[in-house]
Amino acid sequence: MRKGFLERFTIYGKSLKSELKTSDNSVWVHAASVGEVKILDKMPGFPYRDTVITSTNISGRDLARKKFPGTPALLLPLDFIFLLKRFKKLISPVKLIVLETELWPAFIYVNRMNKPVLLNGRLSPEKFGIYYIFRKIFVKILNKMDKIFPKDRENYLRFKKLGVAKNILREPLNLKFMAIRPSVKESDLRYRPLAFPVIVCGSTHTGEEEILLDVYRKLGALFENLTLVLVPRHLKRAEKIELLLKNKGFKFKMWSEISGSISSGEVVLIDTMGELSKIYSIADIAFIGGSIVPVGGHNIIEAALWKIPSVTGKYIDNFSAVYNIFKKKGAVLIADNQKDLYKIFYELLSNKRKASDIGKISVEIIEEQRSKANKRFKEITREIM
């Protein structure tokens, strides 16, 4: 039977069922996937007393269980009223907190009396376009929320344009800047500081590895011992990337097979989950994936925390507000194409002073924005809890 199948139909084992019945006044928190669960980890005071976490996918659920032991974490039931009512009866929530944009119709309808709050609300340009076409339907769902806190000004204006009621829409809050650098085990030799240059390419998507490998091959002829680390966004693609590396004749190792420190002058392919934010610690340069191909980009903050320069492609619509903050201070370099990517990597590898200065500015930006976010979040916590 497919993993998690029974959970989606609110069928649980005895131990989990008894764990869910421990309170009649729980706070139901829905964090759709890995990214949203990571946001929970940054929220002061979380988990709250008698919290129950749901996720849309197994990766999110498993990470929640790992990060918050003792707090029940399950898959969100399928979006049918009878299933959601059964789940709600089991956990007896007094409040619902939703991260980002998980707005399933039955899910919100069933919880409309539980003062549902949307935190870090986000509508990508693509999603906004769809919502706007069917805004008469979606605004009814959104207006069943008690409060909506958009992640930034751009998203605030999108929610406003959809017609969200003024008494529901609140000033923006971006929790991503509350991130802190993860701890790295000193006993894990793979994270040992390296004497040779390393480019870490995080959250890469189909089509990007080919571009990055071509650029790396050219740079490798100029910079001795240059090492490339590939971290695919979806681990199921690791086998395909492994085949690509073999076909292109690259010397490489799988992360899970390395027992000592990383060797120079080769490619390292990450094939285990949850490593990216720590792997940036060994980088001299970070490339943020999903941006050379039209995916919409990924979070720059995880890399910037390590005081290293970040490079991205031009497709960064999903995080445009965050990137704009970095762009204003020259703390991110944007490549329009493969040729630009080569030039930017070459410049950063040749000019260590410039790379260091960009890294310093990046950390300063995060500290400034984190201070603002902390202040805002404390205000919001008092309002919603």
Contacts in CASP RR format, 6 or more apart in sequence:
PFRMAT RR
TARGET T0000
AUTHOR 0000-0000-0000
METHOD contacts of the structure
MODEL  1
MRKGFLERFTIYGKSLKSELKTSDNSVWVHAASVGEVKILDKMPGFPYRD
TVITSTNISGRDLARKKFPGTPALLLPLDFIFLLKRFKKLISPVKLIVLE
TELWPAFIYVNRMNKPVLLNGRLSPEKFGIYYIFRKIFVKILNKMDKIFP
KDRENYLRFKKLGVAKNILREPLNLKFMAIRPSVKESDLRYRPLAFPVIV
CGSTHTGEEEILLDVYRKLGALFENLTLVLVPRHLKRAEKIELLLKNKGF
KFKMWSEISGSISSGEVVLIDTMGELSKIYSIADIAFIGGSIVPVGGHNI
IEAALWKIPSVTGKYIDNFSAVYNIFKKKGAVLIADNQKDLYKIFYELLS
NKRKASDIGKISVEIIEEQRSKANKRFKEITREIM
3 58 0 8 1.000
4 58 0 8 1.000
4 75 0 8 1.000
6 12 0 8 1.000
7 74 0 8 1.000
7 75 0 8 1.000
7 77 0 8 1.000
8 75 0 8 1.000
8 76 0 8 1.000
8 77 0 8 1.000
8 78 0 8 1.000
9 77 0 8 1.000
9 78 0 8 1.000
9 83 0 8 1.000
10 77 0 8 1.000
10 83 0 8 1.000
10 86 0 8 1.000
10 87 0 8 1.000
10 90 0 8 1.000
12 20 0 8 1.000
12 74 0 8 1.000
16 72 0 8 1.000
16 74 0 8 1.000
17 90 0 8 1.000
19 72 0 8 1.000
20 52 0 8 1.000
20 72 0 8 1.000
20 74 0 8 1.000
20 90 0 8 1.000
20 91 0 8 1.000
21 90 0 8 1.000
21 91 0 8 1.000
22 50 0 8 1.000
23 50 0 8 1.000
23 91 0 8 1.000
23 92 0 8 1.000
24 92 0 8 1.000
25 50 0 8 1.000
25 92 0 8 1.000
25 94 0 8 1.000
26 50 0 8 1.000
26 51 0 8 1.000
26 52 0 8 1.000
26 91 0 8 1.000
26 92 0 8 1.000
26 93 0 8 1.000
26 94 0 8 1.000
27 48 0 8 1.000
27 49 0 8 1.000
27 50 0 8 1.000
27 51 0 8 1.000
27 52 0 8 1.000
27 93 0 8 1.000
27 94 0 8 1.000
27 95 0 8 1.000
27 96 0 8 1.000
27 97 0 8 1.000
28 52 0 8 1.000
28 54 0 8 1.000
28 88 0 8 1.000
28 91 0 8 1.000
28 93 0 8 1.000
28 95 0 8 1.000
28 96 0 8 1.000
28 97 0 8 1.000
28 111 0 8 1.000
28 114 0 8 1.000
29 40 0 8 1.000
29 47 0 8 1.000
29 48 0 8 1.000
29 51 0 8 1.000
29 52 0 8 1.000
29 53 0 8 1.000
29 54 0 8 1.000
29 96 0 8 1.000
29 97 0 8 1.000
29 98 0 8 1.000
29 99 0 8 1.000
30 53 0 8 1.000
30 54 0 8 1.000
30 55 0 8 1.000
30 76 0 8 1.000
30 96 0 8 1.000
30 97 0 8 1.000
30 98 0 8 1.000
30 99 0 8 1.000
30 102 0 8 1.000
30 107 0 8 1.000
31 37 0 8 1.000
31 39 0 8 1.000
31 40 0 8 1.000
31 53 0 8 1.000
31 54 0 8 1.000
31 55 0 8 1.000
31 60 0 8 1.000
31 64 0 8 1.000
31 99 0 8 1.000
32 55 0 8 1.000
32 56 0 8 1.000
32 57 0 8 1.000
32 60 0 8 1.000
32 76 0 8 1.000
32 99 0 8 1.000
32 100 0 8 1.000
32 102 0 8 1.000
33 55 0 8 1.000
33 56 0 8 1.000
33 57 0 8 1.000
33 59 0 8 1.000
33 60 0 8 1.000
34 59 0 8 1.000
34 60 0 8 1.000
34 63 0 8 1.000
34 274 0 8 1.000
35 60 0 8 1.000
36 55 0 8 1.000
36 60 0 8 1.000
36 99 0 8 1.000
36 100 0 8 1.000
36 102 0 8 1.000
37 53 0 8 1.000
37 55 0 8 1.000
37 60 0 8 1.000
37 63 0 8 1.000
37 64 0 8 1.000
37 67 0 8 1.000
38 63 0 8 1.000
38 179 0 8 1.000
39 99 0 8 1.000
39 100 0 8 1.000
39 120 0 8 1.000
39 175 0 8 1.000
39 176 0 8 1.000
40 46 0 8 1.000
40 47 0 8 1.000
40 53 0 8 1.000
40 64 0 8 1.000
40 67 0 8 1.000
40 68 0 8 1.000
40 99 0 8 1.000
41 67 0 8 1.000
42 175 0 8 1.000
42 176 0 8 1.000
42 178 0 8 1.000
42 179 0 8 1.000
42 180 0 8 1.000
43 175 0 8 1.000
43 178 0 8 1.000
43 377 0 8 1.000
44 374 0 8 1.000
44 377 0 8 1.000
44 378 0 8 1.000
44 381 0 8 1.000
46 68 0 8 1.000
47 53 0 8 1.000
47 68 0 8 1.000
47 71 0 8 1.000
48 385 0 8 1.000
51 68 0 8 1.000
51 71 0 8 1.000
52 71 0 8 1.000
52 72 0 8 1.000
52 73 0 8 1.000
52 74 0 8 1.000
52 91 0 8 1.000
52 93 0 8 1.000
53 61 0 8 1.000
53 64 0 8 1.000
53 68 0 8 1.000
53 71 0 8 1.000
53 72 0 8 1.000
53 73 0 8 1.000
53 74 0 8 1.000
54 61 0 8 1.000
54 73 0 8 1.000
54 74 0 8 1.000
54 75 0 8 1.000
54 76 0 8 1.000
55 61 0 8 1.000
55 64 0 8 1.000
55 73 0 8 1.000
55 74 0 8 1.000
55 75 0 8 1.000
55 76 0 8 1.000
56 75 0 8 1.000
56 76 0 8 1.000
56 102 0 8 1.000
57 75 0 8 1.000
58 75 0 8 1.000
59 273 0 8 1.000
61 73 0 8 1.000
61 74 0 8 1.000
61 75 0 8 1.000
63 274 0 8 1.000
64 71 0 8 1.000
64 73 0 8 1.000
65 73 0 8 1.000
72 91 0 8 1.000
76 102 0 8 1.000
76 104 0 8 1.000
76 107 0 8 1.000
77 83 0 8 1.000
77 84 0 8 1.000
77 86 0 8 1.000
77 87 0 8 1.000
79 104 0 8 1.000
79 105 0 8 1.000
79 106 0 8 1.000
79 107 0 8 1.000
80 106 0 8 1.000
81 106 0 8 1.000
81 109 0 8 1.000
81 110 0 8 1.000
84 106 0 8 1.000
84 107 0 8 1.000
84 110 0 8 1.000
84 111 0 8 1.000
85 110 0 8 1.000
88 110 0 8 1.000
88 111 0 8 1.000
93 111 0 8 1.000
93 114 0 8 1.000
94 114 0 8 1.000
95 114 0 8 1.000
95 115 0 8 1.000
95 116 0 8 1.000
95 117 0 8 1.000
95 384 0 8 1.000
95 385 0 8 1.000
96 111 0 8 1.000
96 114 0 8 1.000
96 115 0 8 1.000
96 116 0 8 1.000
96 117 0 8 1.000
97 116 0 8 1.000
97 117 0 8 1.000
97 119 0 8 1.000
97 384 0 8 1.000
98 116 0 8 1.000
98 117 0 8 1.000
98 118 0 8 1.000
98 119 0 8 1.000
99 119 0 8 1.000
99 120 0 8 1.000
99 121 0 8 1.000
100 118 0 8 1.000
100 119 0 8 1.000
100 120 0 8 1.000
100 121 0 8 1.000
100 122 0 8 1.000
100 151 0 8 1.000
101 118 0 8 1.000
101 121 0 8 1.000
101 122 0 8 1.000
101 123 0 8 1.000
101 127 0 8 1.000
103 118 0 8 1.000
103 138 0 8 1.000
103 141 0 8 1.000
103 142 0 8 1.000
105 141 0 8 1.000
108 116 0 8 1.000
108 141 0 8 1.000
108 144 0 8 1.000
108 145 0 8 1.000
109 141 0 8 1.000
109 144 0 8 1.000
112 144 0 8 1.000
115 146 0 8 1.000
115 147 0 8 1.000
115 384 0 8 1.000
116 144 0 8 1.000
116 145 0 8 1.000
116 146 0 8 1.000
117 145 0 8 1.000
117 146 0 8 1.000
117 147 0 8 1.000
117 148 0 8 1.000
117 149 0 8 1.000
117 384 0 8 1.000
118 145 0 8 1.000
118 147 0 8 1.000
118 148 0 8 1.000
118 149 0 8 1.000
119 149 0 8 1.000
119 173 0 8 1.000
119 175 0 8 1.000
119 380 0 8 1.000
120 149 0 8 1.000
120 150 0 8 1.000
120 151 0 8 1.000
120 173 0 8 1.000
120 174 0 8 1.000
120 175 0 8 1.000
120 176 0 8 1.000
121 148 0 8 1.000
121 149 0 8 1.000
121 150 0 8 1.000
121 151 0 8 1.000
121 155 0 8 1.000
121 159 0 8 1.000
122 150 0 8 1.000
122 151 0 8 1.000
122 155 0 8 1.000
123 131 0 8 1.000
123 155 0 8 1.000
123 158 0 8 1.000
123 159 0 8 1.000
123 162 0 8 1.000
124 296 0 8 1.000
124 317 0 8 1.000
124 318 0 8 1.000
125 317 0 8 1.000
126 317 0 8 1.000
128 158 0 8 1.000
128 161 0 8 1.000
128 162 0 8 1.000
131 138 0 8 1.000
131 162 0 8 1.000
132 161 0 8 1.000
132 162 0 8 1.000
135 162 0 8 1.000
135 163 0 8 1.000
138 162 0 8 1.000
139 162 0 8 1.000
139 163 0 8 1.000
139 164 0 8 1.000
142 148 0 8 1.000
142 159 0 8 1.000
142 162 0 8 1.000
142 163 0 8 1.000
142 164 0 8 1.000
142 168 0 8 1.000
143 164 0 8 1.000
143 165 0 8 1.000
143 168 0 8 1.000
145 168 0 8 1.000
146 168 0 8 1.000
146 384 0 8 1.000
147 168 0 8 1.000
147 170 0 8 1.000
147 383 0 8 1.000
147 384 0 8 1.000
148 159 0 8 1.000
148 164 0 8 1.000
148 168 0 8 1.000
148 169 0 8 1.000
148 170 0 8 1.000
149 170 0 8 1.000
149 171 0 8 1.000
149 172 0 8 1.000
149 173 0 8 1.000
149 380 0 8 1.000
150 156 0 8 1.000
150 158 0 8 1.000
150 159 0 8 1.000
150 169 0 8 1.000
150 170 0 8 1.000
150 172 0 8 1.000
150 173 0 8 1.000
151 172 0 8 1.000
151 173 0 8 1.000
151 174 0 8 1.000
151 175 0 8 1.000
151 176 0 8 1.000
151 321 0 8 1.000
152 172 0 8 1.000
152 174 0 8 1.000
152 321 0 8 1.000
152 322 0 8 1.000
153 172 0 8 1.000
153 321 0 8 1.000
154 320 0 8 1.000
154 321 0 8 1.000
155 172 0 8 1.000
155 321 0 8 1.000
156 169 0 8 1.000
156 171 0 8 1.000
156 172 0 8 1.000
159 169 0 8 1.000
160 169 0 8 1.000
170 380 0 8 1.000
171 376 0 8 1.000
173 373 0 8 1.000
173 376 0 8 1.000
173 377 0 8 1.000
173 380 0 8 1.000
174 321 0 8 1.000
174 322 0 8 1.000
174 369 0 8 1.000
174 373 0 8 1.000
175 373 0 8 1.000
175 377 0 8 1.000
176 299 0 8 1.000
176 301 0 8 1.000
176 322 0 8 1.000
177 301 0 8 1.000
177 366 0 8 1.000
177 369 0 8 1.000
177 370 0 8 1.000
177 372 0 8 1.000
177 373 0 8 1.000
178 370 0 8 1.000
178 373 0 8 1.000
178 374 0 8 1.000
178 377 0 8 1.000
179 301 0 8 1.000
179 302 0 8 1.000
179 305 0 8 1.000
179 366 0 8 1.000
179 370 0 8 1.000
180 305 0 8 1.000
181 277 0 8 1.000
181 281 0 8 1.000
181 305 0 8 1.000
181 306 0 8 1.000
182 277 0 8 1.000
182 278 0 8 1.000
184 191 0 8 1.000
184 278 0 8 1.000
184 281 0 8 1.000
185 191 0 8 1.000
189 259 0 8 1.000
189 260 0 8 1.000
189 261 0 8 1.000
190 255 0 8 1.000
190 258 0 8 1.000
190 260 0 8 1.000
190 261 0 8 1.000
190 262 0 8 1.000
190 282 0 8 1.000
191 278 0 8 1.000
191 281 0 8 1.000
191 282 0 8 1.000
192 260 0 8 1.000
192 261 0 8 1.000
192 262 0 8 1.000
192 282 0 8 1.000
193 282 0 8 1.000
194 227 0 8 1.000
194 261 0 8 1.000
194 262 0 8 1.000
194 264 0 8 1.000
194 282 0 8 1.000
196 224 0 8 1.000
196 225 0 8 1.000
196 226 0 8 1.000
196 227 0 8 1.000
196 264 0 8 1.000
196 265 0 8 1.000
197 223 0 8 1.000
197 225 0 8 1.000
197 226 0 8 1.000
197 227 0 8 1.000
197 284 0 8 1.000
197 285 0 8 1.000
197 349 0 8 1.000
198 226 0 8 1.000
198 227 0 8 1.000
198 228 0 8 1.000
198 229 0 8 1.000
198 262 0 8 1.000
198 282 0 8 1.000
198 283 0 8 1.000
198 284 0 8 1.000
198 285 0 8 1.000
199 216 0 8 1.000
199 226 0 8 1.000
199 227 0 8 1.000
199 228 0 8 1.000
199 229 0 8 1.000
199 283 0 8 1.000
199 284 0 8 1.000
199 285 0 8 1.000
199 286 0 8 1.000
199 287 0 8 1.000
199 345 0 8 1.000
200 229 0 8 1.000
200 231 0 8 1.000
200 279 0 8 1.000
200 280 0 8 1.000
200 282 0 8 1.000
200 283 0 8 1.000
200 285 0 8 1.000
200 286 0 8 1.000
200 287 0 8 1.000
200 303 0 8 1.000
201 208 0 8 1.000
201 209 0 8 1.000
201 212 0 8 1.000
201 228 0 8 1.000
201 229 0 8 1.000
201 230 0 8 1.000
201 231 0 8 1.000
201 286 0 8 1.000
201 287 0 8 1.000
201 289 0 8 1.000
202 230 0 8 1.000
202 231 0 8 1.000
202 233 0 8 1.000
202 276 0 8 1.000
202 279 0 8 1.000
202 286 0 8 1.000
202 287 0 8 1.000
202 288 0 8 1.000
202 289 0 8 1.000
202 298 0 8 1.000
202 303 0 8 1.000
203 231 0 8 1.000
203 232 0 8 1.000
203 233 0 8 1.000
203 276 0 8 1.000
203 288 0 8 1.000
203 289 0 8 1.000
203 290 0 8 1.000
203 297 0 8 1.000
203 298 0 8 1.000
204 212 0 8 1.000
204 230 0 8 1.000
204 231 0 8 1.000
204 232 0 8 1.000
204 233 0 8 1.000
204 287 0 8 1.000
204 289 0 8 1.000
204 290 0 8 1.000
205 232 0 8 1.000
205 233 0 8 1.000
205 234 0 8 1.000
205 289 0 8 1.000
205 290 0 8 1.000
205 293 0 8 1.000
205 295 0 8 1.000
206 237 0 8 1.000
206 293 0 8 1.000
207 292 0 8 1.000
207 293 0 8 1.000
208 289 0 8 1.000
208 290 0 8 1.000
208 292 0 8 1.000
208 293 0 8 1.000
209 230 0 8 1.000
209 232 0 8 1.000
209 241 0 8 1.000
209 244 0 8 1.000
210 244 0 8 1.000
211 292 0 8 1.000
211 338 0 8 1.000
211 341 0 8 1.000
212 228 0 8 1.000
212 230 0 8 1.000
212 287 0 8 1.000
212 341 0 8 1.000
213 228 0 8 1.000
213 244 0 8 1.000
213 245 0 8 1.000
213 248 0 8 1.000
213 250 0 8 1.000
213 267 0 8 1.000
214 338 0 8 1.000
215 338 0 8 1.000
215 341 0 8 1.000
215 342 0 8 1.000
215 345 0 8 1.000
216 226 0 8 1.000
216 228 0 8 1.000
216 267 0 8 1.000
217 250 0 8 1.000
218 342 0 8 1.000
219 226 0 8 1.000
219 342 0 8 1.000
219 345 0 8 1.000
219 346 0 8 1.000
219 349 0 8 1.000
220 226 0 8 1.000
220 265 0 8 1.000
222 346 0 8 1.000
223 349 0 8 1.000
225 264 0 8 1.000
225 265 0 8 1.000
226 264 0 8 1.000
226 265 0 8 1.000
226 349 0 8 1.000
227 262 0 8 1.000
227 263 0 8 1.000
227 264 0 8 1.000
227 265 0 8 1.000
227 266 0 8 1.000
227 267 0 8 1.000
227 268 0 8 1.000
228 266 0 8 1.000
228 267 0 8 1.000
228 268 0 8 1.000
229 262 0 8 1.000
229 267 0 8 1.000
229 268 0 8 1.000
229 270 0 8 1.000
229 279 0 8 1.000
229 282 0 8 1.000
229 283 0 8 1.000
230 241 0 8 1.000
230 267 0 8 1.000
230 268 0 8 1.000
230 269 0 8 1.000
230 270 0 8 1.000
231 270 0 8 1.000
231 275 0 8 1.000
231 276 0 8 1.000
231 279 0 8 1.000
232 238 0 8 1.000
232 241 0 8 1.000
232 269 0 8 1.000
232 270 0 8 1.000
233 289 0 8 1.000
233 290 0 8 1.000
233 298 0 8 1.000
235 271 0 8 1.000
235 272 0 8 1.000
235 273 0 8 1.000
238 254 0 8 1.000
238 269 0 8 1.000
238 270 0 8 1.000
238 271 0 8 1.000
241 269 0 8 1.000
242 252 0 8 1.000
242 254 0 8 1.000
242 269 0 8 1.000
245 252 0 8 1.000
245 267 0 8 1.000
245 269 0 8 1.000
250 266 0 8 1.000
250 267 0 8 1.000
251 265 0 8 1.000
251 266 0 8 1.000
251 267 0 8 1.000
252 266 0 8 1.000
252 267 0 8 1.000
252 268 0 8 1.000
252 269 0 8 1.000
253 262 0 8 1.000
253 263 0 8 1.000
253 266 0 8 1.000
253 267 0 8 1.000
253 268 0 8 1.000
253 269 0 8 1.000
254 268 0 8 1.000
254 269 0 8 1.000
254 271 0 8 1.000
255 268 0 8 1.000
255 269 0 8 1.000
255 270 0 8 1.000
255 271 0 8 1.000
255 272 0 8 1.000
255 275 0 8 1.000
256 271 0 8 1.000
256 272 0 8 1.000
258 268 0 8 1.000
262 268 0 8 1.000
262 282 0 8 1.000
270 276 0 8 1.000
270 279 0 8 1.000
276 302 0 8 1.000
277 302 0 8 1.000
277 305 0 8 1.000
280 286 0 8 1.000
280 302 0 8 1.000
280 303 0 8 1.000
280 305 0 8 1.000
280 306 0 8 1.000
280 308 0 8 1.000
281 306 0 8 1.000
283 303 0 8 1.000
283 306 0 8 1.000
283 308 0 8 1.000
284 308 0 8 1.000
284 348 0 8 1.000
284 349 0 8 1.000
284 355 0 8 1.000
285 308 0 8 1.000
285 309 0 8 1.000
285 310 0 8 1.000
285 311 0 8 1.000
285 345 0 8 1.000
285 348 0 8 1.000
285 349 0 8 1.000
285 355 0 8 1.000
286 303 0 8 1.000
286 304 0 8 1.000
286 306 0 8 1.000
286 308 0 8 1.000
286 309 0 8 1.000
286 310 0 8 1.000
286 311 0 8 1.000
287 310 0 8 1.000
287 311 0 8 1.000
287 312 0 8 1.000
287 341 0 8 1.000
288 297 0 8 1.000
288 298 0 8 1.000
288 299 0 8 1.000
288 300 0 8 1.000
288 303 0 8 1.000
288 310 0 8 1.000
288 311 0 8 1.000
288 312 0 8 1.000
288 313 0 8 1.000
289 295 0 8 1.000
289 297 0 8 1.000
289 298 0 8 1.000
289 312 0 8 1.000
289 313 0 8 1.000
290 296 0 8 1.000
290 297 0 8 1.000
290 298 0 8 1.000
290 313 0 8 1.000
290 315 0 8 1.000
291 297 0 8 1.000
291 298 0 8 1.000
291 312 0 8 1.000
291 313 0 8 1.000
291 314 0 8 1.000
291 315 0 8 1.000
291 316 0 8 1.000
292 313 0 8 1.000
292 314 0 8 1.000
292 315 0 8 1.000
292 335 0 8 1.000
292 337 0 8 1.000
292 338 0 8 1.000
292 341 0 8 1.000
293 315 0 8 1.000
294 315 0 8 1.000
295 315 0 8 1.000
295 318 0 8 1.000
296 315 0 8 1.000
296 316 0 8 1.000
296 317 0 8 1.000
296 318 0 8 1.000
296 319 0 8 1.000
297 312 0 8 1.000
297 313 0 8 1.000
297 315 0 8 1.000
297 316 0 8 1.000
297 317 0 8 1.000
297 318 0 8 1.000
297 319 0 8 1.000
298 318 0 8 1.000
298 319 0 8 1.000
299 319 0 8 1.000
299 322 0 8 1.000
300 310 0 8 1.000
300 312 0 8 1.000
300 319 0 8 1.000
300 322 0 8 1.000
300 323 0 8 1.000
300 326 0 8 1.000
300 332 0 8 1.000
301 322 0 8 1.000
301 366 0 8 1.000
303 310 0 8 1.000
304 310 0 8 1.000
304 326 0 8 1.000
304 331 0 8 1.000
304 359 0 8 1.000
304 362 0 8 1.000
304 363 0 8 1.000
304 365 0 8 1.000
304 366 0 8 1.000
305 363 0 8 1.000
305 366 0 8 1.000
307 359 0 8 1.000
307 360 0 8 1.000
307 362 0 8 1.000
307 363 0 8 1.000
308 355 0 8 1.000
308 359 0 8 1.000
308 362 0 8 1.000
309 331 0 8 1.000
309 332 0 8 1.000
309 333 0 8 1.000
309 348 0 8 1.000
309 354 0 8 1.000
309 355 0 8 1.000
309 358 0 8 1.000
309 359 0 8 1.000
309 362 0 8 1.000
310 326 0 8 1.000
310 331 0 8 1.000
310 332 0 8 1.000
310 333 0 8 1.000
310 358 0 8 1.000
310 362 0 8 1.000
311 332 0 8 1.000
311 333 0 8 1.000
311 334 0 8 1.000
311 335 0 8 1.000
311 341 0 8 1.000
311 344 0 8 1.000
311 345 0 8 1.000
311 348 0 8 1.000
312 323 0 8 1.000
312 332 0 8 1.000
312 333 0 8 1.000
312 334 0 8 1.000
312 335 0 8 1.000
313 334 0 8 1.000
313 335 0 8 1.000
313 336 0 8 1.000
313 341 0 8 1.000
314 334 0 8 1.000
314 335 0 8 1.000
314 336 0 8 1.000
316 323 0 8 1.000
316 334 0 8 1.000
323 332 0 8 1.000
325 365 0 8 1.000
325 369 0 8 1.000
326 332 0 8 1.000
326 362 0 8 1.000
326 365 0 8 1.000
327 334 0 8 1.000
329 361 0 8 1.000
329 365 0 8 1.000
330 358 0 8 1.000
330 361 0 8 1.000
331 358 0 8 1.000
331 359 0 8 1.000
331 361 0 8 1.000
331 362 0 8 1.000
331 365 0 8 1.000
332 362 0 8 1.000
333 344 0 8 1.000
333 348 0 8 1.000
333 358 0 8 1.000
334 340 0 8 1.000
335 341 0 8 1.000
335 343 0 8 1.000
335 344 0 8 1.000
347 354 0 8 1.000
348 354 0 8 1.000
348 355 0 8 1.000
348 358 0 8 1.000
349 355 0 8 1.000
END
